[in-house]
Protein backbone atom coordinates (compact mmCIF):
# COMPACT_ATOMS: atom_id res chain seq x y z
CA UNK A 1 0.00 0.00 0.00
CA UNK A 2 2.83 2.39 0.86
CA UNK A 3 4.41 1.57 -2.49
CA UNK A 4 1.21 2.54 -4.34
CA UNK A 5 0.89 5.84 -2.45
CA UNK A 6 4.53 6.67 -3.17
CA UNK A 7 4.04 5.90 -6.89
CA UNK A 8 0.89 8.05 -7.17
CA UNK A 9 2.61 10.88 -5.32
CA UNK A 10 5.55 10.75 -7.72
CA UNK A 11 3.25 10.86 -10.73
CA UNK A 12 1.39 13.83 -9.22
CA UNK A 13 4.67 15.72 -8.87
CA UNK A 14 5.97 14.76 -12.30
CA UNK A 15 2.83 15.72 -14.26
CA UNK A 16 3.31 19.51 -14.04
CA UNK A 17 7.02 19.10 -14.78
CA UNK A 18 6.20 17.06 -17.89
CA UNK A 19 3.67 19.64 -19.10
CA UNK A 20 6.14 22.47 -18.61
CA UNK A 21 8.76 20.56 -20.58
CA UNK A 22 6.24 19.85 -23.34
CA UNK A 23 5.20 23.48 -23.70
CA UNK A 24 8.84 24.57 -23.72
CA UNK A 25 9.28 22.47 -26.86
CA UNK A 26 6.24 23.95 -28.59
CA UNK A 27 5.92 27.37 -30.14
CA UNK A 28 3.49 29.10 -27.75
CA UNK A 29 1.53 30.66 -30.62
CA UNK A 30 0.98 27.26 -32.22
CA UNK A 31 0.03 25.75 -28.87
CA UNK A 32 -2.75 28.29 -28.54
CA UNK A 33 -3.89 28.24 -32.16
CA UNK A 34 -6.39 25.38 -32.20
CA UNK A 35 -9.49 27.45 -31.49
CA UNK A 36 -10.54 29.16 -34.73
CA UNK A 37 -13.96 28.74 -36.28
CA UNK A 38 -14.39 26.22 -39.07
CA UNK A 39 -14.71 26.77 -42.80
CA UNK A 40 -18.08 28.36 -43.70
CA UNK A 41 -20.41 25.89 -45.41
CA UNK A 42 -20.70 28.03 -48.54
CA UNK A 43 -17.04 29.05 -48.57
CA UNK A 44 -16.25 27.96 -52.13
CA UNK A 45 -19.40 29.48 -53.61
CA UNK A 46 -18.89 32.80 -51.82
CA UNK A 47 -15.21 32.89 -52.77
CA UNK A 48 -16.01 32.51 -56.47
CA UNK A 49 -18.90 34.98 -56.24
CA UNK A 50 -16.73 37.65 -54.61
CA UNK A 51 -13.98 36.99 -57.14
CA UNK A 52 -16.41 37.65 -59.99
CA UNK A 53 -17.86 40.73 -58.28
CA UNK A 54 -14.34 42.17 -58.28
CA UNK A 55 -14.36 41.62 -62.04
CA UNK A 56 -11.49 39.16 -61.90
CA UNK A 57 -11.16 36.50 -64.57
CA UNK A 58 -10.84 32.71 -64.33
CA UNK A 59 -12.31 32.65 -60.82
CA UNK A 60 -12.68 28.86 -60.83
CA UNK A 61 -8.94 28.60 -61.47
CA UNK A 62 -8.29 31.19 -58.77
CA UNK A 63 -10.27 29.06 -56.30
CA UNK A 64 -8.35 25.94 -57.33
CA UNK A 65 -5.05 27.72 -56.71
CA UNK A 66 -6.24 29.02 -53.34
CA UNK A 67 -7.82 25.76 -52.16
CA UNK A 68 -4.80 23.79 -53.29
CA UNK A 69 -2.87 25.21 -50.35
CA UNK A 70 -5.01 23.44 -47.74
CA UNK A 71 -7.85 21.28 -49.16
CA UNK A 72 -7.58 17.63 -48.15
CA UNK A 73 -4.42 18.33 -46.19
CA UNK A 74 -3.40 18.04 -42.57
CA UNK A 75 -3.78 21.64 -41.29
CA UNK A 76 -0.58 21.34 -39.29
CA UNK A 77 1.38 20.89 -42.52
CA UNK A 78 0.00 23.97 -44.29
CA UNK A 79 2.79 26.54 -44.53
CA UNK A 80 2.68 30.13 -45.78
CA UNK A 81 4.63 29.13 -48.89
CA UNK A 82 1.78 26.81 -49.90
CA UNK A 83 -0.27 29.88 -50.85
CA UNK A 84 2.30 31.05 -53.39
CA UNK A 85 0.47 29.39 -56.30
CA UNK A 86 -2.57 31.51 -55.44
CA UNK A 87 -0.52 34.71 -55.23
CA UNK A 88 1.05 33.87 -58.57
CA UNK A 89 -2.49 33.86 -60.00
CA UNK A 90 -3.26 37.23 -58.40
CA UNK A 91 0.07 39.05 -58.06
CA UNK A 92 0.45 42.26 -56.07
CA UNK A 93 -0.58 45.27 -58.17
CA UNK A 94 0.78 48.17 -56.06
CA UNK A 95 2.53 50.92 -58.00
CA UNK A 96 5.39 53.19 -56.93
CA UNK A 97 4.57 55.58 -54.04
CA UNK A 98 1.24 53.87 -53.40
CA UNK A 99 1.61 51.04 -50.83
CA UNK A 100 -0.39 51.59 -47.64
CA UNK A 101 0.40 49.53 -44.55
CA UNK A 102 -1.65 49.78 -41.37
CA UNK A 103 -2.12 48.71 -37.78
CA UNK A 104 -5.43 49.00 -35.94
CA UNK A 105 -6.95 51.31 -38.57
CA UNK A 106 -8.56 49.00 -41.14
CA UNK A 107 -11.95 50.84 -41.33
CA UNK A 108 -10.11 53.99 -42.41
CA UNK A 109 -7.77 52.06 -44.73
CA UNK A 110 -10.79 50.47 -46.39
CA UNK A 111 -12.37 53.87 -47.16
CA UNK A 112 -9.09 55.37 -48.41
CA UNK A 113 -8.40 52.34 -50.61
CA UNK A 114 -11.80 51.49 -52.05
CA UNK A 115 -14.02 54.58 -52.09
CA UNK A 116 -14.00 57.27 -54.82
CA UNK A 117 -11.14 59.59 -53.98
CA UNK A 118 -11.69 63.27 -54.90
CA UNK A 119 -8.08 64.13 -53.96
CA UNK A 120 -6.71 61.83 -56.64
CA UNK A 121 -4.64 59.76 -54.21
CA UNK A 122 -3.68 56.34 -55.59
CA UNK A 123 -3.53 53.77 -52.79
CA UNK A 124 -3.00 50.02 -52.67
CA UNK A 125 -3.55 48.04 -49.46
CA UNK A 126 -4.90 44.74 -48.20
CA UNK A 127 -8.36 46.28 -48.72
CA UNK A 128 -8.08 46.53 -52.50
CA UNK A 129 -5.30 44.18 -53.61
CA UNK A 130 -7.30 41.46 -55.44
CA UNK A 131 -5.68 38.53 -53.62
CA UNK A 132 -6.58 39.90 -50.18
CA UNK A 133 -9.77 41.78 -51.10
CA UNK A 134 -11.49 38.48 -51.90
CA UNK A 135 -10.81 37.23 -48.38
CA UNK A 136 -11.79 40.53 -46.72
CA UNK A 137 -15.10 40.54 -48.60
CA UNK A 138 -15.93 37.07 -47.28
CA UNK A 139 -16.48 38.62 -43.86
CA UNK A 140 -14.53 39.81 -40.85
CA UNK A 141 -12.62 37.05 -39.09
CA UNK A 142 -13.32 34.34 -41.67
CA UNK A 143 -11.24 31.17 -41.20
CA UNK A 144 -10.73 28.04 -43.25
CA UNK A 145 -8.86 24.76 -43.22
CA UNK A 146 -8.73 21.39 -44.92
CA UNK A 147 -9.69 17.90 -43.85
CA UNK A 148 -8.72 14.45 -45.03
CA UNK A 149 -12.17 13.13 -44.14
CA UNK A 150 -14.40 15.72 -45.84
CA UNK A 151 -15.92 14.90 -49.23
CA UNK A 152 -14.64 18.22 -50.62
CA UNK A 153 -11.43 18.39 -48.61
CA UNK A 154 -12.65 21.22 -46.35
CA UNK A 155 -12.85 21.23 -42.55
CA UNK A 156 -16.19 22.50 -41.27
CA UNK A 157 -15.64 21.97 -37.55
CA UNK A 158 -13.00 24.03 -35.84
CA UNK A 159 -9.82 25.02 -37.66
CA UNK A 160 -6.18 25.36 -36.79
CA UNK A 161 -5.73 29.12 -36.76
CA UNK A 162 -2.35 28.95 -38.45
CA UNK A 163 -3.94 27.89 -41.78
CA UNK A 164 -5.52 31.35 -42.13
CA UNK A 165 -2.68 33.09 -40.34
CA UNK A 166 -0.13 31.74 -42.80
CA UNK A 167 -2.14 33.15 -45.70
CA UNK A 168 -1.90 36.66 -44.25
CA UNK A 169 1.80 36.21 -43.43
CA UNK A 170 2.54 35.36 -47.06
CA UNK A 171 0.45 38.29 -48.28
CA UNK A 172 2.31 40.65 -45.94
CA UNK A 173 5.65 39.37 -47.19
CA UNK A 174 4.76 39.80 -50.88
CA UNK A 175 3.05 43.15 -50.36
CA UNK A 176 6.13 44.48 -48.56
CA UNK A 177 8.48 43.25 -51.27
CA UNK A 178 6.32 44.95 -53.92
CA UNK A 179 6.53 48.34 -52.20
CA UNK A 180 8.66 50.98 -53.89
CA UNK A 181 9.32 54.69 -53.62
CA UNK A 182 7.28 56.07 -50.72
CA UNK A 183 5.19 53.74 -48.55
CA UNK A 184 2.60 54.87 -46.02
CA UNK A 185 1.79 53.40 -42.61
CA UNK A 186 -1.51 54.27 -40.93
CA UNK A 187 -1.44 53.75 -37.16
CA UNK A 188 -3.94 54.07 -34.32
CA UNK A 189 -2.42 56.47 -31.79
CA UNK A 190 -4.91 55.50 -29.10
CA UNK A 191 -4.30 51.75 -29.06
CA UNK A 192 -3.51 50.16 -25.72
CA UNK A 193 0.05 48.90 -25.75
CA UNK A 194 1.36 51.50 -28.17
CA UNK A 195 0.80 52.61 -31.74
CA UNK A 196 3.75 50.61 -33.09
CA UNK A 197 4.09 47.07 -31.77
CA UNK A 198 7.20 44.94 -32.03
CA UNK A 199 5.08 41.78 -32.30
CA UNK A 200 3.02 43.06 -35.24
CA UNK A 201 3.19 41.84 -38.84
CA UNK A 202 4.49 45.24 -39.86
CA UNK A 203 7.39 44.93 -37.43
CA UNK A 204 8.22 41.27 -38.03
CA UNK A 205 7.32 40.72 -41.69
CA UNK A 206 6.62 43.88 -43.66
CA UNK A 207 9.29 46.30 -42.46
CA UNK A 208 12.18 43.78 -42.75
CA UNK A 209 11.14 42.92 -46.33
CA UNK A 210 10.12 46.37 -47.55
CA UNK A 211 11.68 47.74 -50.72
CA UNK A 212 10.36 51.28 -50.25
CA UNK A 213 12.85 54.15 -49.99
CA UNK A 214 10.78 56.08 -47.44
CA UNK A 215 8.06 55.37 -44.89
CA UNK A 216 5.54 58.10 -44.10
CA UNK A 217 3.74 57.32 -40.85
CA UNK A 218 0.28 58.84 -40.34
CA UNK A 219 -0.96 58.61 -36.75
CA UNK A 220 -4.69 58.90 -36.03
CA UNK A 221 -5.74 60.15 -32.59
CA UNK A 222 -7.67 62.84 -30.80
CA UNK A 223 -5.64 65.92 -29.99
CA UNK A 224 -3.98 65.51 -26.62
CA UNK A 225 -4.87 61.80 -26.47
CA UNK A 226 -2.70 58.75 -27.12
CA UNK A 227 0.71 58.86 -28.81
CA UNK A 228 1.91 61.49 -31.24
CA UNK A 229 4.66 61.15 -33.84
CA UNK A 230 7.36 62.05 -31.30
CA UNK A 231 6.20 59.91 -28.37
CA UNK A 232 6.45 56.40 -26.99
CA UNK A 233 6.45 53.53 -29.47
CA UNK A 234 6.68 55.90 -32.44
CA UNK A 235 10.27 56.67 -31.46
CA UNK A 236 10.96 52.95 -31.67
CA UNK A 237 9.31 52.76 -35.08
CA UNK A 238 11.42 55.65 -36.38
CA UNK A 239 14.57 53.88 -35.17
CA UNK A 240 13.53 50.56 -36.71
CA UNK A 241 12.80 52.19 -40.09
CA UNK A 242 16.02 54.18 -40.16
CA UNK A 243 18.05 51.09 -39.17
CA UNK A 244 17.14 49.78 -42.62
CA UNK A 245 18.46 52.97 -44.24
CA UNK A 246 14.89 53.93 -45.16
CA UNK A 247 13.89 57.57 -44.85
CA UNK A 248 11.15 58.44 -42.34
CA UNK A 249 8.50 61.12 -41.95
CA UNK A 250 5.41 61.34 -39.72
CA UNK A 251 2.10 63.22 -39.54
CA UNK A 252 -0.36 63.54 -36.65
CA UNK A 253 -3.98 63.50 -37.84
CA UNK A 254 -6.40 64.66 -35.15
CA UNK A 255 -9.93 63.29 -35.04
CA UNK A 256 -12.15 60.43 -33.95
CA UNK A 257 -10.91 57.23 -35.57
CA UNK A 258 -14.49 55.91 -35.47
CA UNK A 259 -15.45 58.62 -37.99
CA UNK A 260 -13.81 56.70 -40.82
CA UNK A 261 -15.05 58.85 -43.72
CA UNK A 262 -13.92 62.13 -42.14
CA UNK A 263 -10.51 60.79 -41.15
CA UNK A 264 -10.06 59.09 -44.53
CA UNK A 265 -10.53 62.42 -46.34
CA UNK A 266 -7.63 63.94 -44.39
CA UNK A 267 -5.42 60.89 -44.93
CA UNK A 268 -6.17 60.90 -48.66
CA UNK A 269 -5.24 64.58 -48.91
CA UNK A 270 -1.87 63.98 -47.25
CA UNK A 271 -1.09 61.03 -49.53
CA UNK A 272 -2.27 62.88 -52.62
CA UNK A 273 -0.09 65.92 -51.84
CA UNK A 274 2.96 63.71 -51.32
CA UNK A 275 2.29 61.82 -54.55
CA UNK A 276 2.08 65.15 -56.39
CA UNK A 277 5.39 66.29 -54.92
CA UNK A 278 3.75 68.89 -52.68
CA UNK A 279 4.60 67.51 -49.24
CA UNK A 280 2.54 69.27 -46.55
CA UNK A 281 4.71 71.51 -44.35
CA UNK A 282 2.38 71.17 -41.38
CA UNK A 283 2.85 67.79 -39.73
CA UNK A 284 -0.33 68.24 -37.70
CA UNK A 285 -3.72 67.97 -39.45
CA UNK A 286 -6.98 68.68 -37.64
CA UNK A 287 -9.86 66.61 -39.04
CA UNK A 288 -12.52 67.58 -36.51
C-alpha positions as a Markdown table, in Angstrom:
| # | Residue | x | y | z |
|---|---|---|---|---|
| 1 | Unk | 0.0 | 0.0 | 0.0 |
| 2 | Unk | 2.8 | 2.4 | 0.9 |
| 3 | Unk | 4.4 | 1.6 | -2.5 |
| 4 | Unk | 1.2 | 2.5 | -4.3 |
| 5 | Unk | 0.9 | 5.8 | -2.4 |
| 6 | Unk | 4.5 | 6.7 | -3.2 |
| 7 | Unk | 4.0 | 5.9 | -6.9 |
| 8 | Unk | 0.9 | 8.1 | -7.2 |
| 9 | Unk | 2.6 | 10.9 | -5.3 |
| 10 | Unk | 5.6 | 10.8 | -7.7 |
| 11 | Unk | 3.2 | 10.9 | -10.7 |
| 12 | Unk | 1.4 | 13.8 | -9.2 |
| 13 | Unk | 4.7 | 15.7 | -8.9 |
| 14 | Unk | 6.0 | 14.8 | -12.3 |
| 15 | Unk | 2.8 | 15.7 | -14.3 |
| 16 | Unk | 3.3 | 19.5 | -14.0 |
| 17 | Unk | 7.0 | 19.1 | -14.8 |
| 18 | Unk | 6.2 | 17.1 | -17.9 |
| 19 | Unk | 3.7 | 19.6 | -19.1 |
| 20 | Unk | 6.1 | 22.5 | -18.6 |
| 21 | Unk | 8.8 | 20.6 | -20.6 |
| 22 | Unk | 6.2 | 19.8 | -23.3 |
| 23 | Unk | 5.2 | 23.5 | -23.7 |
| 24 | Unk | 8.8 | 24.6 | -23.7 |
| 25 | Unk | 9.3 | 22.5 | -26.9 |
| 26 | Unk | 6.2 | 24.0 | -28.6 |
| 27 | Unk | 5.9 | 27.4 | -30.1 |
| 28 | Unk | 3.5 | 29.1 | -27.8 |
| 29 | Unk | 1.5 | 30.7 | -30.6 |
| 30 | Unk | 1.0 | 27.3 | -32.2 |
| 31 | Unk | 0.0 | 25.7 | -28.9 |
| 32 | Unk | -2.7 | 28.3 | -28.5 |
| 33 | Unk | -3.9 | 28.2 | -32.2 |
| 34 | Unk | -6.4 | 25.4 | -32.2 |
| 35 | Unk | -9.5 | 27.5 | -31.5 |
| 36 | Unk | -10.5 | 29.2 | -34.7 |
| 37 | Unk | -14.0 | 28.7 | -36.3 |
| 38 | Unk | -14.4 | 26.2 | -39.1 |
| 39 | Unk | -14.7 | 26.8 | -42.8 |
| 40 | Unk | -18.1 | 28.4 | -43.7 |
| 41 | Unk | -20.4 | 25.9 | -45.4 |
| 42 | Unk | -20.7 | 28.0 | -48.5 |
| 43 | Unk | -17.0 | 29.0 | -48.6 |
| 44 | Unk | -16.2 | 28.0 | -52.1 |
| 45 | Unk | -19.4 | 29.5 | -53.6 |
| 46 | Unk | -18.9 | 32.8 | -51.8 |
| 47 | Unk | -15.2 | 32.9 | -52.8 |
| 48 | Unk | -16.0 | 32.5 | -56.5 |
| 49 | Unk | -18.9 | 35.0 | -56.2 |
| 50 | Unk | -16.7 | 37.7 | -54.6 |
| 51 | Unk | -14.0 | 37.0 | -57.1 |
| 52 | Unk | -16.4 | 37.6 | -60.0 |
| 53 | Unk | -17.9 | 40.7 | -58.3 |
| 54 | Unk | -14.3 | 42.2 | -58.3 |
| 55 | Unk | -14.4 | 41.6 | -62.0 |
| 56 | Unk | -11.5 | 39.2 | -61.9 |
| 57 | Unk | -11.2 | 36.5 | -64.6 |
| 58 | Unk | -10.8 | 32.7 | -64.3 |
| 59 | Unk | -12.3 | 32.7 | -60.8 |
| 60 | Unk | -12.7 | 28.9 | -60.8 |
| 61 | Unk | -8.9 | 28.6 | -61.5 |
| 62 | Unk | -8.3 | 31.2 | -58.8 |
| 63 | Unk | -10.3 | 29.1 | -56.3 |
| 64 | Unk | -8.4 | 25.9 | -57.3 |
| 65 | Unk | -5.0 | 27.7 | -56.7 |
| 66 | Unk | -6.2 | 29.0 | -53.3 |
| 67 | Unk | -7.8 | 25.8 | -52.2 |
| 68 | Unk | -4.8 | 23.8 | -53.3 |
| 69 | Unk | -2.9 | 25.2 | -50.4 |
| 70 | Unk | -5.0 | 23.4 | -47.7 |
| 71 | Unk | -7.8 | 21.3 | -49.2 |
| 72 | Unk | -7.6 | 17.6 | -48.1 |
| 73 | Unk | -4.4 | 18.3 | -46.2 |
| 74 | Unk | -3.4 | 18.0 | -42.6 |
| 75 | Unk | -3.8 | 21.6 | -41.3 |
| 76 | Unk | -0.6 | 21.3 | -39.3 |
| 77 | Unk | 1.4 | 20.9 | -42.5 |
| 78 | Unk | 0.0 | 24.0 | -44.3 |
| 79 | Unk | 2.8 | 26.5 | -44.5 |
| 80 | Unk | 2.7 | 30.1 | -45.8 |
| 81 | Unk | 4.6 | 29.1 | -48.9 |
| 82 | Unk | 1.8 | 26.8 | -49.9 |
| 83 | Unk | -0.3 | 29.9 | -50.9 |
| 84 | Unk | 2.3 | 31.1 | -53.4 |
| 85 | Unk | 0.5 | 29.4 | -56.3 |
| 86 | Unk | -2.6 | 31.5 | -55.4 |
| 87 | Unk | -0.5 | 34.7 | -55.2 |
| 88 | Unk | 1.1 | 33.9 | -58.6 |
| 89 | Unk | -2.5 | 33.9 | -60.0 |
| 90 | Unk | -3.3 | 37.2 | -58.4 |
| 91 | Unk | 0.1 | 39.1 | -58.1 |
| 92 | Unk | 0.5 | 42.3 | -56.1 |
| 93 | Unk | -0.6 | 45.3 | -58.2 |
| 94 | Unk | 0.8 | 48.2 | -56.1 |
| 95 | Unk | 2.5 | 50.9 | -58.0 |
| 96 | Unk | 5.4 | 53.2 | -56.9 |
| 97 | Unk | 4.6 | 55.6 | -54.0 |
| 98 | Unk | 1.2 | 53.9 | -53.4 |
| 99 | Unk | 1.6 | 51.0 | -50.8 |
| 100 | Unk | -0.4 | 51.6 | -47.6 |
| 101 | Unk | 0.4 | 49.5 | -44.6 |
| 102 | Unk | -1.6 | 49.8 | -41.4 |
| 103 | Unk | -2.1 | 48.7 | -37.8 |
| 104 | Unk | -5.4 | 49.0 | -35.9 |
| 105 | Unk | -6.9 | 51.3 | -38.6 |
| 106 | Unk | -8.6 | 49.0 | -41.1 |
| 107 | Unk | -12.0 | 50.8 | -41.3 |
| 108 | Unk | -10.1 | 54.0 | -42.4 |
| 109 | Unk | -7.8 | 52.1 | -44.7 |
| 110 | Unk | -10.8 | 50.5 | -46.4 |
| 111 | Unk | -12.4 | 53.9 | -47.2 |
| 112 | Unk | -9.1 | 55.4 | -48.4 |
| 113 | Unk | -8.4 | 52.3 | -50.6 |
| 114 | Unk | -11.8 | 51.5 | -52.0 |
| 115 | Unk | -14.0 | 54.6 | -52.1 |
| 116 | Unk | -14.0 | 57.3 | -54.8 |
| 117 | Unk | -11.1 | 59.6 | -54.0 |
| 118 | Unk | -11.7 | 63.3 | -54.9 |
| 119 | Unk | -8.1 | 64.1 | -54.0 |
| 120 | Unk | -6.7 | 61.8 | -56.6 |
| 121 | Unk | -4.6 | 59.8 | -54.2 |
| 122 | Unk | -3.7 | 56.3 | -55.6 |
| 123 | Unk | -3.5 | 53.8 | -52.8 |
| 124 | Unk | -3.0 | 50.0 | -52.7 |
| 125 | Unk | -3.5 | 48.0 | -49.5 |
| 126 | Unk | -4.9 | 44.7 | -48.2 |
| 127 | Unk | -8.4 | 46.3 | -48.7 |
| 128 | Unk | -8.1 | 46.5 | -52.5 |
| 129 | Unk | -5.3 | 44.2 | -53.6 |
| 130 | Unk | -7.3 | 41.5 | -55.4 |
| 131 | Unk | -5.7 | 38.5 | -53.6 |
| 132 | Unk | -6.6 | 39.9 | -50.2 |
| 133 | Unk | -9.8 | 41.8 | -51.1 |
| 134 | Unk | -11.5 | 38.5 | -51.9 |
| 135 | Unk | -10.8 | 37.2 | -48.4 |
| 136 | Unk | -11.8 | 40.5 | -46.7 |
| 137 | Unk | -15.1 | 40.5 | -48.6 |
| 138 | Unk | -15.9 | 37.1 | -47.3 |
| 139 | Unk | -16.5 | 38.6 | -43.9 |
| 140 | Unk | -14.5 | 39.8 | -40.9 |
| 141 | Unk | -12.6 | 37.0 | -39.1 |
| 142 | Unk | -13.3 | 34.3 | -41.7 |
| 143 | Unk | -11.2 | 31.2 | -41.2 |
| 144 | Unk | -10.7 | 28.0 | -43.3 |
| 145 | Unk | -8.9 | 24.8 | -43.2 |
| 146 | Unk | -8.7 | 21.4 | -44.9 |
| 147 | Unk | -9.7 | 17.9 | -43.8 |
| 148 | Unk | -8.7 | 14.4 | -45.0 |
| 149 | Unk | -12.2 | 13.1 | -44.1 |
| 150 | Unk | -14.4 | 15.7 | -45.8 |
| 151 | Unk | -15.9 | 14.9 | -49.2 |
| 152 | Unk | -14.6 | 18.2 | -50.6 |
| 153 | Unk | -11.4 | 18.4 | -48.6 |
| 154 | Unk | -12.7 | 21.2 | -46.3 |
| 155 | Unk | -12.9 | 21.2 | -42.6 |
| 156 | Unk | -16.2 | 22.5 | -41.3 |
| 157 | Unk | -15.6 | 22.0 | -37.5 |
| 158 | Unk | -13.0 | 24.0 | -35.8 |
| 159 | Unk | -9.8 | 25.0 | -37.7 |
| 160 | Unk | -6.2 | 25.4 | -36.8 |
| 161 | Unk | -5.7 | 29.1 | -36.8 |
| 162 | Unk | -2.3 | 29.0 | -38.4 |
| 163 | Unk | -3.9 | 27.9 | -41.8 |
| 164 | Unk | -5.5 | 31.3 | -42.1 |
| 165 | Unk | -2.7 | 33.1 | -40.3 |
| 166 | Unk | -0.1 | 31.7 | -42.8 |
| 167 | Unk | -2.1 | 33.2 | -45.7 |
| 168 | Unk | -1.9 | 36.7 | -44.2 |
| 169 | Unk | 1.8 | 36.2 | -43.4 |
| 170 | Unk | 2.5 | 35.4 | -47.1 |
| 171 | Unk | 0.4 | 38.3 | -48.3 |
| 172 | Unk | 2.3 | 40.6 | -45.9 |
| 173 | Unk | 5.7 | 39.4 | -47.2 |
| 174 | Unk | 4.8 | 39.8 | -50.9 |
| 175 | Unk | 3.0 | 43.1 | -50.4 |
| 176 | Unk | 6.1 | 44.5 | -48.6 |
| 177 | Unk | 8.5 | 43.2 | -51.3 |
| 178 | Unk | 6.3 | 45.0 | -53.9 |
| 179 | Unk | 6.5 | 48.3 | -52.2 |
| 180 | Unk | 8.7 | 51.0 | -53.9 |
| 181 | Unk | 9.3 | 54.7 | -53.6 |
| 182 | Unk | 7.3 | 56.1 | -50.7 |
| 183 | Unk | 5.2 | 53.7 | -48.6 |
| 184 | Unk | 2.6 | 54.9 | -46.0 |
| 185 | Unk | 1.8 | 53.4 | -42.6 |
| 186 | Unk | -1.5 | 54.3 | -40.9 |
| 187 | Unk | -1.4 | 53.8 | -37.2 |
| 188 | Unk | -3.9 | 54.1 | -34.3 |
| 189 | Unk | -2.4 | 56.5 | -31.8 |
| 190 | Unk | -4.9 | 55.5 | -29.1 |
| 191 | Unk | -4.3 | 51.7 | -29.1 |
| 192 | Unk | -3.5 | 50.2 | -25.7 |
| 193 | Unk | 0.0 | 48.9 | -25.8 |
| 194 | Unk | 1.4 | 51.5 | -28.2 |
| 195 | Unk | 0.8 | 52.6 | -31.7 |
| 196 | Unk | 3.7 | 50.6 | -33.1 |
| 197 | Unk | 4.1 | 47.1 | -31.8 |
| 198 | Unk | 7.2 | 44.9 | -32.0 |
| 199 | Unk | 5.1 | 41.8 | -32.3 |
| 200 | Unk | 3.0 | 43.1 | -35.2 |
| 201 | Unk | 3.2 | 41.8 | -38.8 |
| 202 | Unk | 4.5 | 45.2 | -39.9 |
| 203 | Unk | 7.4 | 44.9 | -37.4 |
| 204 | Unk | 8.2 | 41.3 | -38.0 |
| 205 | Unk | 7.3 | 40.7 | -41.7 |
| 206 | Unk | 6.6 | 43.9 | -43.7 |
| 207 | Unk | 9.3 | 46.3 | -42.5 |
| 208 | Unk | 12.2 | 43.8 | -42.8 |
| 209 | Unk | 11.1 | 42.9 | -46.3 |
| 210 | Unk | 10.1 | 46.4 | -47.5 |
| 211 | Unk | 11.7 | 47.7 | -50.7 |
| 212 | Unk | 10.4 | 51.3 | -50.3 |
| 213 | Unk | 12.9 | 54.1 | -50.0 |
| 214 | Unk | 10.8 | 56.1 | -47.4 |
| 215 | Unk | 8.1 | 55.4 | -44.9 |
| 216 | Unk | 5.5 | 58.1 | -44.1 |
| 217 | Unk | 3.7 | 57.3 | -40.8 |
| 218 | Unk | 0.3 | 58.8 | -40.3 |
| 219 | Unk | -1.0 | 58.6 | -36.7 |
| 220 | Unk | -4.7 | 58.9 | -36.0 |
| 221 | Unk | -5.7 | 60.2 | -32.6 |
| 222 | Unk | -7.7 | 62.8 | -30.8 |
| 223 | Unk | -5.6 | 65.9 | -30.0 |
| 224 | Unk | -4.0 | 65.5 | -26.6 |
| 225 | Unk | -4.9 | 61.8 | -26.5 |
| 226 | Unk | -2.7 | 58.8 | -27.1 |
| 227 | Unk | 0.7 | 58.9 | -28.8 |
| 228 | Unk | 1.9 | 61.5 | -31.2 |
| 229 | Unk | 4.7 | 61.2 | -33.8 |
| 230 | Unk | 7.4 | 62.0 | -31.3 |
| 231 | Unk | 6.2 | 59.9 | -28.4 |
| 232 | Unk | 6.5 | 56.4 | -27.0 |
| 233 | Unk | 6.5 | 53.5 | -29.5 |
| 234 | Unk | 6.7 | 55.9 | -32.4 |
| 235 | Unk | 10.3 | 56.7 | -31.5 |
| 236 | Unk | 11.0 | 53.0 | -31.7 |
| 237 | Unk | 9.3 | 52.8 | -35.1 |
| 238 | Unk | 11.4 | 55.6 | -36.4 |
| 239 | Unk | 14.6 | 53.9 | -35.2 |
| 240 | Unk | 13.5 | 50.6 | -36.7 |
| 241 | Unk | 12.8 | 52.2 | -40.1 |
| 242 | Unk | 16.0 | 54.2 | -40.2 |
| 243 | Unk | 18.1 | 51.1 | -39.2 |
| 244 | Unk | 17.1 | 49.8 | -42.6 |
| 245 | Unk | 18.5 | 53.0 | -44.2 |
| 246 | Unk | 14.9 | 53.9 | -45.2 |
| 247 | Unk | 13.9 | 57.6 | -44.8 |
| 248 | Unk | 11.2 | 58.4 | -42.3 |
| 249 | Unk | 8.5 | 61.1 | -42.0 |
| 250 | Unk | 5.4 | 61.3 | -39.7 |
| 251 | Unk | 2.1 | 63.2 | -39.5 |
| 252 | Unk | -0.4 | 63.5 | -36.7 |
| 253 | Unk | -4.0 | 63.5 | -37.8 |
| 254 | Unk | -6.4 | 64.7 | -35.2 |
| 255 | Unk | -9.9 | 63.3 | -35.0 |
| 256 | Unk | -12.2 | 60.4 | -33.9 |
| 257 | Unk | -10.9 | 57.2 | -35.6 |
| 258 | Unk | -14.5 | 55.9 | -35.5 |
| 259 | Unk | -15.5 | 58.6 | -38.0 |
| 260 | Unk | -13.8 | 56.7 | -40.8 |
| 261 | Unk | -15.0 | 58.8 | -43.7 |
| 262 | Unk | -13.9 | 62.1 | -42.1 |
| 263 | Unk | -10.5 | 60.8 | -41.2 |
| 264 | Unk | -10.1 | 59.1 | -44.5 |
| 265 | Unk | -10.5 | 62.4 | -46.3 |
| 266 | Unk | -7.6 | 63.9 | -44.4 |
| 267 | Unk | -5.4 | 60.9 | -44.9 |
| 268 | Unk | -6.2 | 60.9 | -48.7 |
| 269 | Unk | -5.2 | 64.6 | -48.9 |
| 270 | Unk | -1.9 | 64.0 | -47.2 |
| 271 | Unk | -1.1 | 61.0 | -49.5 |
| 272 | Unk | -2.3 | 62.9 | -52.6 |
| 273 | Unk | -0.1 | 65.9 | -51.8 |
| 274 | Unk | 3.0 | 63.7 | -51.3 |
| 275 | Unk | 2.3 | 61.8 | -54.6 |
| 276 | Unk | 2.1 | 65.1 | -56.4 |
| 277 | Unk | 5.4 | 66.3 | -54.9 |
| 278 | Unk | 3.7 | 68.9 | -52.7 |
| 279 | Unk | 4.6 | 67.5 | -49.2 |
| 280 | Unk | 2.5 | 69.3 | -46.5 |
| 281 | Unk | 4.7 | 71.5 | -44.3 |
| 282 | Unk | 2.4 | 71.2 | -41.4 |
| 283 | Unk | 2.9 | 67.8 | -39.7 |
| 284 | Unk | -0.3 | 68.2 | -37.7 |
| 285 | Unk | -3.7 | 68.0 | -39.4 |
| 286 | Unk | -7.0 | 68.7 | -37.6 |
| 287 | Unk | -9.9 | 66.6 | -39.0 |
| 288 | Unk | -12.5 | 67.6 | -36.5 |
